[in-house]
Amino acid sequence: MFVRIVKLSFAEENIEQFLANFETVKQKIRNFKGCQFLELYQDKNNTNIFFTYSYWATEDDLNNYRHSDLFKGIWAETKPMFNAKPEAWSVDKLESLA
């Protein structure tokens, strides 16, 4: 399993639309084969910056999602709302304390 972190920065006027779109697709993303966990965060100081955290069983699962019609549709809807280039990291979780 590994974690995918994506930083998304939106124009202020697009935040409400992004959140509405996320609401409609979040279960589809979470239920995509290999996705084990999904969270959305909003920066406390720069409220136009969001982060998604998703856990994937394998890199192939993430790549299958990234090449799916679901992702292509989400990306087509979301991309015009950005005010900066998205950044993404794939990381291995080394420790987790609850």
Phi and psi restraints in degrees (range 20) as a CNS / XPLOR table:
assign (resid 1 and name C) (resid 2 and name N)
       (resid 2 and name CA) (resid 2 and name C) 1.0 -143.5 20.0 2
assign (resid 2 and name N) (resid 2 and name CA)
       (resid 2 and name C) (resid 3 and name N) 1.0 167.3 20.0 2
assign (resid 2 and name C) (resid 3 and name N)
       (resid 3 and name CA) (resid 3 and name C) 1.0 -110.3 20.0 2
assign (resid 3 and name N) (resid 3 and name CA)
       (resid 3 and name C) (resid 4 and name N) 1.0 137.5 20.0 2
assign (resid 3 and name C) (resid 4 and name N)
       (resid 4 and name CA) (resid 4 and name C) 1.0 -111.6 20.0 2
assign (resid 4 and name N) (resid 4 and name CA)
       (resid 4 and name C) (resid 5 and name N) 1.0 124.0 20.0 2
assign (resid 4 and name C) (resid 5 and name N)
       (resid 5 and name CA) (resid 5 and name C) 1.0 -115.4 20.0 2
assign (resid 5 and name N) (resid 5 and name CA)
       (resid 5 and name C) (resid 6 and name N) 1.0 127.3 20.0 2
assign (resid 5 and name C) (resid 6 and name N)
       (resid 6 and name CA) (resid 6 and name C) 1.0 -127.4 20.0 2
assign (resid 6 and name N) (resid 6 and name CA)
       (resid 6 and name C) (resid 7 and name N) 1.0 127.8 20.0 2
assign (resid 6 and name C) (resid 7 and name N)
       (resid 7 and name CA) (resid 7 and name C) 1.0 -99.3 20.0 2
assign (resid 7 and name N) (resid 7 and name CA)
       (resid 7 and name C) (resid 8 and name N) 1.0 126.3 20.0 2
assign (resid 7 and name C) (resid 8 and name N)
       (resid 8 and name CA) (resid 8 and name C) 1.0 -124.3 20.0 2
assign (resid 8 and name N) (resid 8 and name CA)
       (resid 8 and name C) (resid 9 and name N) 1.0 130.4 20.0 2
assign (resid 8 and name C) (resid 9 and name N)
       (resid 9 and name CA) (resid 9 and name C) 1.0 -121.2 20.0 2
assign (resid 9 and name N) (resid 9 and name CA)
       (resid 9 and name C) (resid 10 and name N) 1.0 125.6 20.0 2
assign (resid 9 and name C) (resid 10 and name N)
       (resid 10 and name CA) (resid 10 and name C) 1.0 -116.1 20.0 2
assign (resid 10 and name N) (resid 10 and name CA)
       (resid 10 and name C) (resid 11 and name N) 1.0 151.0 20.0 2
assign (resid 10 and name C) (resid 11 and name N)
       (resid 11 and name CA) (resid 11 and name C) 1.0 -63.1 20.0 2
assign (resid 11 and name N) (resid 11 and name CA)
       (resid 11 and name C) (resid 12 and name N) 1.0 140.5 20.0 2
assign (resid 11 and name C) (resid 12 and name N)
       (resid 12 and name CA) (resid 12 and name C) 1.0 -50.5 20.0 2
assign (resid 12 and name N) (resid 12 and name CA)
       (resid 12 and name C) (resid 13 and name N) 1.0 -41.4 20.0 2
assign (resid 12 and name C) (resid 13 and name N)
       (resid 13 and name CA) (resid 13 and name C) 1.0 -71.3 20.0 2
assign (resid 13 and name N) (resid 13 and name CA)
       (resid 13 and name C) (resid 14 and name N) 1.0 -8.9 20.0 2
assign (resid 13 and name C) (resid 14 and name N)
       (resid 14 and name CA) (resid 14 and name C) 1.0 -103.3 20.0 2
assign (resid 14 and name N) (resid 14 and name CA)
       (resid 14 and name C) (resid 15 and name N) 1.0 -3.9 20.0 2
assign (resid 14 and name C) (resid 15 and name N)
       (resid 15 and name CA) (resid 15 and name C) 1.0 -61.8 20.0 2
assign (resid 15 and name N) (resid 15 and name CA)
       (resid 15 and name C) (resid 16 and name N) 1.0 -47.2 20.0 2
assign (resid 15 and name C) (resid 16 and name N)
       (resid 16 and name CA) (resid 16 and name C) 1.0 -60.3 20.0 2
assign (resid 16 and name N) (resid 16 and name CA)
       (resid 16 and name C) (resid 17 and name N) 1.0 -42.6 20.0 2
assign (resid 16 and name C) (resid 17 and name N)
       (resid 17 and name CA) (resid 17 and name C) 1.0 -65.5 20.0 2
assign (resid 17 and name N) (resid 17 and name CA)
       (resid 17 and name C) (resid 18 and name N) 1.0 -42.3 20.0 2
assign (resid 17 and name C) (resid 18 and name N)
       (resid 18 and name CA) (resid 18 and name C) 1.0 -58.4 20.0 2
assign (resid 18 and name N) (resid 18 and name CA)
       (resid 18 and name C) (resid 19 and name N) 1.0 -48.1 20.0 2
assign (resid 18 and name C) (resid 19 and name N)
       (resid 19 and name CA) (resid 19 and name C) 1.0 -62.3 20.0 2
assign (resid 19 and name N) (resid 19 and name CA)
       (resid 19 and name C) (resid 20 and name N) 1.0 -39.6 20.0 2
assign (resid 19 and name C) (resid 20 and name N)
       (resid 20 and name CA) (resid 20 and name C) 1.0 -64.6 20.0 2
assign (resid 20 and name N) (resid 20 and name CA)
       (resid 20 and name C) (resid 21 and name N) 1.0 -42.2 20.0 2
assign (resid 20 and name C) (resid 21 and name N)
       (resid 21 and name CA) (resid 21 and name C) 1.0 -65.4 20.0 2
assign (resid 21 and name N) (resid 21 and name CA)
       (resid 21 and name C) (resid 22 and name N) 1.0 -42.4 20.0 2
assign (resid 21 and name C) (resid 22 and name N)
       (resid 22 and name CA) (resid 22 and name C) 1.0 -60.3 20.0 2
assign (resid 22 and name N) (resid 22 and name CA)
       (resid 22 and name C) (resid 23 and name N) 1.0 -40.1 20.0 2
assign (resid 22 and name C) (resid 23 and name N)
       (resid 23 and name CA) (resid 23 and name C) 1.0 -58.4 20.0 2
assign (resid 23 and name N) (resid 23 and name CA)
       (resid 23 and name C) (resid 24 and name N) 1.0 -37.2 20.0 2
assign (resid 23 and name C) (resid 24 and name N)
       (resid 24 and name CA) (resid 24 and name C) 1.0 -79.6 20.0 2
assign (resid 24 and name N) (resid 24 and name CA)
       (resid 24 and name C) (resid 25 and name N) 1.0 -21.5 20.0 2
assign (resid 24 and name C) (resid 25 and name N)
       (resid 25 and name CA) (resid 25 and name C) 1.0 -112.0 20.0 2
assign (resid 25 and name N) (resid 25 and name CA)
       (resid 25 and name C) (resid 26 and name N) 1.0 -8.7 20.0 2
assign (resid 25 and name C) (resid 26 and name N)
       (resid 26 and name CA) (resid 26 and name C) 1.0 -60.1 20.0 2
assign (resid 26 and name N) (resid 26 and name CA)
       (resid 26 and name C) (resid 27 and name N) 1.0 -40.4 20.0 2
assign (resid 26 and name C) (resid 27 and name N)
       (resid 27 and name CA) (resid 27 and name C) 1.0 -68.9 20.0 2
assign (resid 27 and name N) (resid 27 and name CA)
       (resid 27 and name C) (resid 28 and name N) 1.0 -34.0 20.0 2
assign (resid 27 and name C) (resid 28 and name N)
       (resid 28 and name CA) (resid 28 and name C) 1.0 -65.9 20.0 2
assign (resid 28 and name N) (resid 28 and name CA)
       (resid 28 and name C) (resid 29 and name N) 1.0 -41.3 20.0 2
assign (resid 28 and name C) (resid 29 and name N)
       (resid 29 and name CA) (resid 29 and name C) 1.0 -64.4 20.0 2
assign (resid 29 and name N) (resid 29 and name CA)
       (resid 29 and name C) (resid 30 and name N) 1.0 -50.3 20.0 2
assign (resid 29 and name C) (resid 30 and name N)
       (resid 30 and name CA) (resid 30 and name C) 1.0 -60.7 20.0 2
assign (resid 30 and name N) (resid 30 and name CA)
       (resid 30 and name C) (resid 31 and name N) 1.0 -33.4 20.0 2
assign (resid 30 and name C) (resid 31 and name N)
       (resid 31 and name CA) (resid 31 and name C) 1.0 -88.6 20.0 2
assign (resid 31 and name N) (resid 31 and name CA)
       (resid 31 and name C) (resid 32 and name N) 1.0 0.8 20.0 2
assign (resid 31 and name C) (resid 32 and name N)
       (resid 32 and name CA) (resid 32 and name C) 1.0 -66.2 20.0 2
assign (resid 32 and name N) (resid 32 and name CA)
       (resid 32 and name C) (resid 33 and name N) 1.0 141.8 20.0 2
assign (resid 32 and name C) (resid 33 and name N)
       (resid 33 and name CA) (resid 33 and name C) 1.0 -52.4 20.0 2
assign (resid 33 and name N) (resid 33 and name CA)
       (resid 33 and name C) (resid 34 and name N) 1.0 123.6 20.0 2
assign (resid 33 and name C) (resid 34 and name N)
       (resid 34 and name CA) (resid 34 and name C) 1.0 97.1 20.0 2
assign (resid 34 and name N) (resid 34 and name CA)
       (resid 34 and name C) (resid 35 and name N) 1.0 -17.8 20.0 2
assign (resid 34 and name C) (resid 35 and name N)
       (resid 35 and name CA) (resid 35 and name C) 1.0 -79.9 20.0 2
assign (resid 35 and name N) (resid 35 and name CA)
       (resid 35 and name C) (resid 36 and name N) 1.0 121.8 20.0 2
assign (resid 35 and name C) (resid 36 and name N)
       (resid 36 and name CA) (resid 36 and name C) 1.0 -106.9 20.0 2
assign (resid 36 and name N) (resid 36 and name CA)
       (resid 36 and name C) (resid 37 and name N) 1.0 -11.4 20.0 2
assign (resid 36 and name C) (resid 37 and name N)
       (resid 37 and name CA) (resid 37 and name C) 1.0 -168.3 20.0 2
assign (resid 37 and name N) (resid 37 and name CA)
       (resid 37 and name C) (resid 38 and name N) 1.0 143.5 20.0 2
assign (resid 37 and name C) (resid 38 and name N)
       (resid 38 and name CA) (resid 38 and name C) 1.0 -148.2 20.0 2
assign (resid 38 and name N) (resid 38 and name CA)
       (resid 38 and name C) (resid 39 and name N) 1.0 130.7 20.0 2
assign (resid 38 and name C) (resid 39 and name N)
       (resid 39 and name CA) (resid 39 and name C) 1.0 -136.9 20.0 2
assign (resid 39 and name N) (resid 39 and name CA)
       (resid 39 and name C) (resid 40 and name N) 1.0 152.8 20.0 2
assign (resid 39 and name C) (resid 40 and name N)
       (resid 40 and name CA) (resid 40 and name C) 1.0 -122.6 20.0 2
assign (resid 40 and name N) (resid 40 and name CA)
       (resid 40 and name C) (resid 41 and name N) 1.0 131.7 20.0 2
assign (resid 40 and name C) (resid 41 and name N)
       (resid 41 and name CA) (resid 41 and name C) 1.0 -121.6 20.0 2
assign (resid 41 and name N) (resid 41 and name CA)
       (resid 41 and name C) (resid 42 and name N) 1.0 151.7 20.0 2
assign (resid 41 and name C) (resid 42 and name N)
       (resid 42 and name CA) (resid 42 and name C) 1.0 -122.7 20.0 2
assign (resid 42 and name N) (resid 42 and name CA)
       (resid 42 and name C) (resid 43 and name N) 1.0 132.4 20.0 2
assign (resid 42 and name C) (resid 43 and name N)
       (resid 43 and name CA) (resid 43 and name C) 1.0 -62.2 20.0 2
assign (resid 43 and name N) (resid 43 and name CA)
       (resid 43 and name C) (resid 44 and name N) 1.0 135.9 20.0 2
assign (resid 43 and name C) (resid 44 and name N)
       (resid 44 and name CA) (resid 44 and name C) 1.0 -69.4 20.0 2
assign (resid 44 and name N) (resid 44 and name CA)
       (resid 44 and name C) (resid 45 and name N) 1.0 -34.2 20.0 2
assign (resid 44 and name C) (resid 45 and name N)
       (resid 45 and name CA) (resid 45 and name C) 1.0 -97.1 20.0 2
assign (resid 45 and name N) (resid 45 and name CA)
       (resid 45 and name C) (resid 46 and name N) 1.0 -36.7 20.0 2
assign (resid 45 and name C) (resid 46 and name N)
       (resid 46 and name CA) (resid 46 and name C) 1.0 -112.7 20.0 2
assign (resid 46 and name N) (resid 46 and name CA)
       (resid 46 and name C) (resid 47 and name N) 1.0 87.9 20.0 2
assign (resid 46 and name C) (resid 47 and name N)
       (resid 47 and name CA) (resid 47 and name C) 1.0 -69.8 20.0 2
assign (resid 47 and name N) (resid 47 and name CA)
       (resid 47 and name C) (resid 48 and name N) 1.0 -3.9 20.0 2
assign (resid 47 and name C) (resid 48 and name N)
       (resid 48 and name CA) (resid 48 and name C) 1.0 -90.2 20.0 2
assign (resid 48 and name N) (resid 48 and name CA)
       (resid 48 and name C) (resid 49 and name N) 1.0 -0.8 20.0 2
assign (resid 48 and name C) (resid 49 and name N)
       (resid 49 and name CA) (resid 49 and name C) 1.0 -105.3 20.0 2
assign (resid 49 and name N) (resid 49 and name CA)
       (resid 49 and name C) (resid 50 and name N) 1.0 130.0 20.0 2
assign (resid 49 and name C) (resid 50 and name N)
       (resid 50 and name CA) (resid 50 and name C) 1.0 -126.4 20.0 2
assign (resid 50 and name N) (resid 50 and name CA)
       (resid 50 and name C) (resid 51 and name N) 1.0 157.1 20.0 2
assign (resid 50 and name C) (resid 51 and name N)
       (resid 51 and name CA) (resid 51 and name C) 1.0 -131.8 20.0 2
assign (resid 51 and name N) (resid 51 and name CA)
       (resid 51 and name C) (resid 52 and name N) 1.0 136.1 20.0 2
assign (resid 51 and name C) (resid 52 and name N)
       (resid 52 and name CA) (resid 52 and name C) 1.0 -106.2 20.0 2
assign (resid 52 and name N) (resid 52 and name CA)
       (resid 52 and name C) (resid 53 and name N) 1.0 139.0 20.0 2
assign (resid 52 and name C) (resid 53 and name N)
       (resid 53 and name CA) (resid 53 and name C) 1.0 -119.4 20.0 2
assign (resid 53 and name N) (resid 53 and name CA)
       (resid 53 and name C) (resid 54 and name N) 1.0 123.2 20.0 2
assign (resid 53 and name C) (resid 54 and name N)
       (resid 54 and name CA) (resid 54 and name C) 1.0 -134.3 20.0 2
assign (resid 54 and name N) (resid 54 and name CA)
       (resid 54 and name C) (resid 55 and name N) 1.0 143.1 20.0 2
assign (resid 54 and name C) (resid 55 and name N)
       (resid 55 and name CA) (resid 55 and name C) 1.0 -105.2 20.0 2
assign (resid 55 and name N) (resid 55 and name CA)
       (resid 55 and name C) (resid 56 and name N) 1.0 133.5 20.0 2
assign (resid 55 and name C) (resid 56 and name N)
       (resid 56 and name CA) (resid 56 and name C) 1.0 -124.8 20.0 2
assign (resid 56 and name N) (resid 56 and name CA)
       (resid 56 and name C) (resid 57 and name N) 1.0 141.2 20.0 2
assign (resid 56 and name C) (resid 57 and name N)
       (resid 57 and name CA) (resid 57 and name C) 1.0 -65.1 20.0 2
assign (resid 57 and name N) (resid 57 and name CA)
       (resid 57 and name C) (resid 58 and name N) 1.0 -44.0 20.0 2
assign (resid 57 and name C) (resid 58 and name N)
       (resid 58 and name CA) (resid 58 and name C) 1.0 -143.4 20.0 2
assign (resid 58 and name N) (resid 58 and name CA)
       (resid 58 and name C) (resid 59 and name N) 1.0 162.4 20.0 2
assign (resid 58 and name C) (resid 59 and name N)
       (resid 59 and name CA) (resid 59 and name C) 1.0 -64.5 20.0 2
assign (resid 59 and name N) (resid 59 and name CA)
       (resid 59 and name C) (resid 60 and name N) 1.0 -34.2 20.0 2
assign (resid 59 and name C) (resid 60 and name N)
       (resid 60 and name CA) (resid 60 and name C) 1.0 -61.2 20.0 2
assign (resid 60 and name N) (resid 60 and name CA)
       (resid 60 and name C) (resid 61 and name N) 1.0 -38.5 20.0 2
assign (resid 60 and name C) (resid 61 and name N)
       (resid 61 and name CA) (resid 61 and name C) 1.0 -61.4 20.0 2
assign (resid 61 and name N) (resid 61 and name CA)
       (resid 61 and name C) (resid 62 and name N) 1.0 -45.2 20.0 2
assign (resid 61 and name C) (resid 62 and name N)
       (resid 62 and name CA) (resid 62 and name C) 1.0 -62.3 20.0 2
assign (resid 62 and name N) (resid 62 and name CA)
       (resid 62 and name C) (resid 63 and name N) 1.0 -44.8 20.0 2
assign (resid 62 and name C) (resid 63 and name N)
       (resid 63 and name CA) (resid 63 and name C) 1.0 -63.9 20.0 2
assign (resid 63 and name N) (resid 63 and name CA)
       (resid 63 and name C) (resid 64 and name N) 1.0 -37.3 20.0 2
assign (resid 63 and name C) (resid 64 and name N)
       (resid 64 and name CA) (resid 64 and name C) 1.0 -62.8 20.0 2
assign (resid 64 and name N) (resid 64 and name CA)
       (resid 64 and name C) (resid 65 and name N) 1.0 -41.0 20.0 2
assign (resid 64 and name C) (resid 65 and name N)
       (resid 65 and name CA) (resid 65 and name C) 1.0 -63.5 20.0 2
assign (resid 65 and name N) (resid 65 and name CA)
       (resid 65 and name C) (resid 66 and name N) 1.0 -46.0 20.0 2
assign (resid 65 and name C) (resid 66 and name N)
       (resid 66 and name CA) (resid 66 and name C) 1.0 -64.6 20.0 2
assign (resid 66 and name N) (resid 66 and name CA)
       (resid 66 and name C) (resid 67 and name N) 1.0 -21.4 20.0 2
assign (resid 66 and name C) (resid 67 and name N)
       (resid 67 and name CA) (resid 67 and name C) 1.0 -104.0 20.0 2
assign (resid 67 and name N) (resid 67 and name CA)
       (resid 67 and name C) (resid 68 and name N) 1.0 8.0 20.0 2
assign (resid 67 and name C) (resid 68 and name N)
       (resid 68 and name CA) (resid 68 and name C) 1.0 -84.3 20.0 2
assign (resid 68 and name N) (resid 68 and name CA)
       (resid 68 and name C) (resid 69 and name N) 1.0 160.9 20.0 2
assign (resid 68 and name C) (resid 69 and name N)
       (resid 69 and name CA) (resid 69 and name C) 1.0 -62.7 20.0 2
assign (resid 69 and name N) (resid 69 and name CA)
       (resid 69 and name C) (resid 70 and name N) 1.0 -33.7 20.0 2
assign (resid 69 and name C) (resid 70 and name N)
       (resid 70 and name CA) (resid 70 and name C) 1.0 -59.3 20.0 2
assign (resid 70 and name N) (resid 70 and name CA)
       (resid 70 and name C) (resid 71 and name N) 1.0 -52.5 20.0 2
assign (resid 70 and name C) (resid 71 and name N)
       (resid 71 and name CA) (resid 71 and name C) 1.0 -63.0 20.0 2
assign (resid 71 and name N) (resid 71 and name CA)
       (resid 71 and name C) (resid 72 and name N) 1.0 -43.9 20.0 2
assign (resid 71 and name C) (resid 72 and name N)
       (resid 72 and name CA) (resid 72 and name C) 1.0 -58.9 20.0 2
assign (resid 72 and name N) (resid 72 and name CA)
       (resid 72 and name C) (resid 73 and name N) 1.0 -39.6 20.0 2
assign (resid 72 and name C) (resid 73 and name N)
       (resid 73 and name CA) (resid 73 and name C) 1.0 -67.7 20.0 2
assign (resid 73 and name N) (resid 73 and name CA)
       (resid 73 and name C) (resid 74 and name N) 1.0 -44.1 20.0 2
assign (resid 73 and name C) (resid 74 and name N)
       (resid 74 and name CA) (resid 74 and name C) 1.0 -62.0 20.0 2
assign (resid 74 and name N) (resid 74 and name CA)
       (resid 74 and name C) (resid 75 and name N) 1.0 -45.9 20.0 2
assign (resid 74 and name C) (resid 75 and name N)
       (resid 75 and name CA) (resid 75 and name C) 1.0 -63.4 20.0 2
assign (resid 75 and name N) (resid 75 and name CA)
       (resid 75 and name C) (resid 76 and name N) 1.0 -42.2 20.0 2
assign (resid 75 and name C) (resid 76 and name N)
       (resid 76 and name CA) (resid 76 and name C) 1.0 -60.8 20.0 2
assign (resid 76 and name N) (resid 76 and name CA)
       (resid 76 and name C) (resid 77 and name N) 1.0 -36.2 20.0 2
assign (resid 76 and name C) (resid 77 and name N)
       (resid 77 and name CA) (resid 77 and name C) 1.0 -74.9 20.0 2
assign (resid 77 and name N) (resid 77 and name CA)
       (resid 77 and name C) (resid 78 and name N) 1.0 -37.8 20.0 2
assign (resid 77 and name C) (resid 78 and name N)
       (resid 78 and name CA) (resid 78 and name C) 1.0 -86.5 20.0 2
assign (resid 78 and name N) (resid 78 and name CA)
       (resid 78 and name C) (resid 79 and name N) 1.0 -38.6 20.0 2
assign (resid 78 and name C) (resid 79 and name N)
       (resid 79 and name CA) (resid 79 and name C) 1.0 -52.4 20.0 2
assign (resid 79 and name N) (resid 79 and name CA)
       (resid 79 and name C) (resid 80 and name N) 1.0 -42.8 20.0 2
assign (resid 79 and name C) (resid 80 and name N)
       (resid 80 and name CA) (resid 80 and name C) 1.0 -66.1 20.0 2
assign (resid 80 and name N) (resid 80 and name CA)
       (resid 80 and name C) (resid 81 and name N) 1.0 -14.2 20.0 2
assign (resid 80 and name C) (resid 81 and name N)
       (resid 81 and name CA) (resid 81 and name C) 1.0 -86.5 20.0 2
assign (resid 81 and name N) (resid 81 and name CA)
       (resid 81 and name C) (resid 82 and name N) 1.0 -13.1 20.0 2
assign (resid 81 and name C) (resid 82 and name N)
       (resid 82 and name CA) (resid 82 and name C) 1.0 -67.9 20.0 2
assign (resid 82 and name N) (resid 82 and name CA)
       (resid 82 and name C) (resid 83 and name N) 1.0 148.5 20.0 2
assign (resid 82 and name C) (resid 83 and name N)
       (resid 83 and name CA) (resid 83 and name C) 1.0 -115.5 20.0 2
assign (resid 83 and name N) (resid 83 and name CA)
       (resid 83 and name C) (resid 84 and name N) 1.0 3.8 20.0 2
assign (resid 83 and name C) (resid 84 and name N)
       (resid 84 and name CA) (resid 84 and name C) 1.0 -155.1 20.0 2
assign (resid 84 and name N) (resid 84 and name CA)
       (resid 84 and name C) (resid 85 and name N) 1.0 158.5 20.0 2
assign (resid 84 and name C) (resid 85 and name N)
       (resid 85 and name CA) (resid 85 and name C) 1.0 -66.7 20.0 2
assign (resid 85 and name N) (resid 85 and name CA)
       (resid 85 and name C) (resid 86 and name N) 1.0 131.2 20.0 2
assign (resid 85 and name C) (resid 86 and name N)
       (resid 86 and name CA) (resid 86 and name C) 1.0 -64.2 20.0 2
assign (resid 86 and name N) (resid 86 and name CA)
       (resid 86 and name C) (resid 87 and name N) 1.0 152.8 20.0 2
assign (resid 86 and name C) (resid 87 and name N)
       (resid 87 and name CA) (resid 87 and name C) 1.0 -123.6 20.0 2
assign (resid 87 and name N) (resid 87 and name CA)
       (resid 87 and name C) (resid 88 and name N) 1.0 145.0 20.0 2
assign (resid 87 and name C) (resid 88 and name N)
       (resid 88 and name CA) (resid 88 and name C) 1.0 -140.9 20.0 2
assign (resid 88 and name N) (resid 88 and name CA)
       (resid 88 and name C) (resid 89 and name N) 1.0 145.2 20.0 2
assign (resid 88 and name C) (resid 89 and name N)
       (resid 89 and name CA) (resid 89 and name C) 1.0 -134.0 20.0 2
assign (resid 89 and name N) (resid 89 and name CA)
       (resid 89 and name C) (resid 90 and name N) 1.0 139.4 20.0 2
assign (resid 89 and name C) (resid 90 and name N)
       (resid 90 and name CA) (resid 90 and name C) 1.0 -109.3 20.0 2
assign (resid 90 and name N) (resid 90 and name CA)
       (resid 90 and name C) (resid 91 and name N) 1.0 121.5 20.0 2
assign (resid 90 and name C) (resid 91 and name N)
       (resid 91 and name CA) (resid 91 and name C) 1.0 -130.9 20.0 2
assign (resid 91 and name N) (resid 91 and name CA)
       (resid 91 and name C) (resid 92 and name N) 1.0 151.8 20.0 2
assign (resid 91 and name C) (resid 92 and name N)
       (resid 92 and name CA) (resid 92 and name C) 1.0 -93.1 20.0 2
assign (resid 92 and name N) (resid 92 and name CA)
       (resid 92 and name C) (resid 93 and name N) 1.0 132.2 20.0 2
assign (resid 92 and name C) (resid 93 and name N)
       (resid 93 and name CA) (resid 93 and name C) 1.0 -77.8 20.0 2
assign (resid 93 and name N) (resid 93 and name CA)
       (resid 93 and name C) (resid 94 and name N) 1.0 122.5 20.0 2
assign (resid 93 and name C) (resid 94 and name N)
       (resid 94 and name CA) (resid 94 and name C) 1.0 -94.1 20.0 2
assign (resid 94 and name N) (resid 94 and name CA)
       (resid 94 and name C) (resid 95 and name N) 1.0 -35.8 20.0 2
assign (resid 94 and name C) (resid 95 and name N)
       (resid 95 and name CA) (resid 95 and name C) 1.0 -149.6 20.0 2
assign (resid 95 and name N) (resid 95 and name CA)
       (resid 95 and name C) (resid 96 and name N) 1.0 152.5 20.0 2
assign (resid 95 and name C) (resid 96 and name N)
       (resid 96 and name CA) (resid 96 and name C) 1.0 -146.6 20.0 2
assign (resid 96 and name N) (resid 96 and name CA)
       (resid 96 and name C) (resid 97 and name N) 1.0 123.5 20.0 2
assign (resid 96 and name C) (resid 97 and name N)
       (resid 97 and name CA) (resid 97 and name C) 1.0 -116.2 20.0 2
assign (resid 97 and name N) (resid 97 and name CA)
       (resid 97 and name C) (resid 98 and name N) 1.0 134.0 20.0 2
